[in-house]
Amino acid sequence: MPKTIIVCGYGTGISDAVANKFGAEGFQIALVARSADKLEKARADLQARGIKAAAFPADLSDPNAAKDLVSRVAEQLGAIHAIHWNAYATAAGDILTADVTALHTVFDVAVTNLILVLQQAVGDLKAQKGAVLVTNGLLGLFDPKMDAMAVEWNSMGLAIANSAKHKLIGLLSEKLRADGITVGEVVVSGLVKGTVWDTGNATVEPRRIAEAFWGIYSGRESRVVTVS
């Protein structure tokens, strides 16, 4: 039976590279994002490369969608071997003026709904000795320079969520170690080519991030890797 990875928060940068890397290694790819049209194009592109893929449109800020996702994927593709969480939200840029519900949305996408998806998939991940692989960014670091950058970029909500996500990864690593589940985090240090953040001066190749995730998965070692 082929292995299956759920790619949550699919886009044209990091998660596309992850889908192609894991697909090249024999995985089936479950693509998850809000846009059905975007997912269908990605699915067709992967299929053209000989990679089996399926599209699962879902709003990952919606807890009900997060709860239902794993059963939808398992029904079509079978047991879940890995989750790649690349979803994020950029609301609540200025926390002094933002509606608190916007901050909830950013946190839910980064943390709460990742937990909901994991709760549904943990049985498969234990049985398959699978992996939880999470994208993160430097804005979440406890560093005055990163704090200044988050304020300048109007990304304060995202910075808070990234910090919480980093803590979650540490907790999951400790909690799931005995079950043989690998928990990995790739912290991206810089702007990634091909993403919405790329205004022409991005320097980080998505392929290098995908290779870092594959290294974590294939090495069976829970760890944090920084890619610049």
C-alpha positions in Angstrom: 0.0 0.0 0.0 1.5 3.4 -1.0 2.3 5.9 1.7 0.2 9.0 2.0 1.2 12.6 3.0 -1.3 15.3 3.7 0.0 18.6 2.5 -1.9 21.3 4.4 -1.9 24.8 3.2 -0.7 24.0 -0.4 0.9 26.8 -2.4 3.3 27.3 -5.2 6.4 27.5 -3.0 7.4 25.3 -0.1 4.5 22.9 -0.1 4.7 22.4 -3.9 8.3 21.4 -3.4 7.4 19.1 -0.6 4.7 17.5 -2.7 7.1 16.9 -5.5 9.9 15.6 -3.2 7.7 13.1 -1.3 5.9 12.1 -4.5 9.2 11.3 -6.1 10.0 9.1 -3.1 6.8 7.1 -3.7 4.2 8.9 -1.6 0.6 9.7 -2.6 -0.1 13.4 -2.1 -3.3 14.8 -0.5 -3.3 18.5 -1.4 -5.3 20.8 0.9 -6.1 24.5 0.4 -9.1 26.7 0.0 -8.9 27.1 -3.8 -10.3 24.1 -5.6 -9.0 25.5 -8.9 -5.5 25.8 -7.6 -5.6 22.3 -6.2 -6.8 20.8 -9.4 -4.0 22.4 -11.4 -1.5 21.1 -8.8 -3.0 17.7 -8.9 -2.8 17.6 -12.7 0.8 18.7 -12.7 1.8 16.0 -10.2 -0.1 13.4 -12.1 1.8 14.4 -15.2 5.0 13.6 -13.4 3.8 10.2 -12.4 2.8 11.2 -8.9 -0.6 10.1 -7.6 -2.3 13.1 -6.0 -5.8 14.1 -4.9 -7.3 17.5 -4.1 -9.2 18.2 -0.9 -10.5 21.8 -0.8 -10.8 22.9 2.8 -10.6 26.1 4.8 -8.0 25.3 7.5 -9.2 28.2 9.7 -12.4 26.3 10.2 -12.2 23.7 13.0 -15.0 21.6 11.4 -13.0 21.4 8.2 -9.9 20.4 10.2 -11.8 17.7 12.0 -13.2 16.2 8.8 -10.0 16.3 6.7 -8.3 13.1 7.8 -11.4 10.9 7.3 -11.8 12.4 3.8 -8.3 11.7 2.8 -8.2 8.2 4.4 -11.4 7.2 2.5 -9.8 8.0 -0.8 -6.1 7.3 -0.2 -5.8 5.0 2.8 -3.8 5.3 5.9 -1.9 8.5 6.7 1.9 8.3 7.0 2.8 12.0 7.3 1.3 15.4 7.7 3.0 18.5 6.3 1.6 21.7 8.0 2.3 24.7 5.8 -0.9 26.6 6.6 -0.7 30.1 8.1 -2.8 33.3 8.2 -1.6 36.9 8.2 -4.5 38.7 9.9 -4.1 40.8 13.1 -1.0 42.5 11.7 -1.2 45.3 14.3 -2.4 43.7 17.5 -3.3 47.1 19.0 -6.0 47.8 16.4 -7.0 44.3 15.2 -10.3 42.7 16.0 -9.5 39.9 18.5 -11.3 37.4 16.3 -8.7 38.0 13.7 -6.0 37.0 16.2 -8.0 33.9 17.0 -8.0 33.0 13.3 -4.2 33.4 13.0 -3.7 31.2 16.1 -6.2 28.6 15.0 -4.6 28.1 11.6 -1.1 27.9 13.2 -1.9 25.8 16.3 -5.4 24.8 17.1 -6.4 23.3 13.8 -3.1 21.6 13.4 -3.9 19.9 16.7 -7.3 18.9 15.5 -5.9 17.3 12.3 -3.3 15.5 14.4 -5.9 14.2 16.8 -7.7 12.6 13.9 -4.6 11.2 12.3 -2.6 10.1 15.4 -3.9 6.5 15.2 -2.6 6.1 11.7 0.7 7.9 12.5 1.3 5.5 15.5 0.6 2.4 13.4 2.7 3.6 10.5 5.5 5.2 12.6 4.8 8.4 10.7 5.7 12.0 10.9 4.4 15.5 11.6 6.4 18.1 9.6 5.8 21.7 10.2 6.9 24.9 8.4 7.8 27.9 10.6 9.5 31.2 10.2 12.0 33.4 12.1 9.3 35.9 13.2 8.4 33.6 16.0 11.8 33.7 17.6 12.3 35.5 20.9 14.7 38.0 19.4 14.4 41.9 19.5 15.4 42.0 15.8 12.6 39.7 14.9 10.1 41.6 17.1 11.1 44.8 15.3 10.7 43.1 11.9 7.3 41.8 12.8 6.1 45.3 13.8 7.7 46.8 10.6 6.0 44.2 8.4 2.7 44.5 10.1 2.9 40.8 11.0 2.5 40.8 14.7 -0.3 38.2 14.8 1.8 35.9 12.6 4.8 36.3 14.9 2.7 35.4 18.0 1.3 32.3 16.2 4.8 31.2 15.0 6.1 31.4 18.6 3.2 29.2 19.8 3.7 26.8 16.9 7.4 26.4 17.8 6.4 25.5 21.4 3.8 23.0 20.1 6.5 21.2 18.1 8.6 20.8 21.2 5.7 19.4 23.1 4.7 17.0 20.3 8.3 15.8 20.0 8.3 14.9 23.6 4.8 13.4 23.7 5.0 11.3 20.5 8.6 10.0 20.8 7.6 6.8 22.6 5.1 6.1 19.8 7.7 6.3 17.1 6.3 9.4 15.5 8.8 11.8 14.1 8.1 15.5 14.7 10.1 17.9 12.6 10.1 21.7 12.1 11.9 23.6 9.4 12.4 27.2 10.3 12.8 29.3 7.1 15.4 32.1 7.4 14.6 34.4 4.5 12.1 35.0 1.8 11.2 31.9 -0.3 11.2 32.0 -4.1 7.8 31.5 -5.7 5.7 32.5 -2.7 3.5 35.5 -2.1 6.3 37.0 -0.1 8.6 37.0 -3.1 8.8 40.5 -4.6 11.8 39.6 -6.7 14.4 39.6 -3.9 13.7 36.1 -2.4 16.8 33.9 -1.9 15.6 30.7 -0.4 14.9 27.8 -2.8 11.8 25.8 -1.9 13.6 22.6 -3.0 16.1 23.0 -0.1 13.2 23.2 2.4 11.6 20.1 0.9 14.9 18.3 1.1 15.2 19.3 4.8 11.8 17.9 5.5 12.7 14.6 3.7 15.9 14.4 5.7 13.9 14.6 8.9 11.4 12.0 7.7 13.9 9.6 6.3 16.3 10.0 9.2 13.5 9.2 11.7 14.8 11.9 14.1 12.7 14.6 15.6 14.5 17.9 15.2 14.4 21.6 14.2 16.3 22.6 11.0 16.9 26.1 9.9 17.1 26.7 6.1 18.4 30.0 4.7 
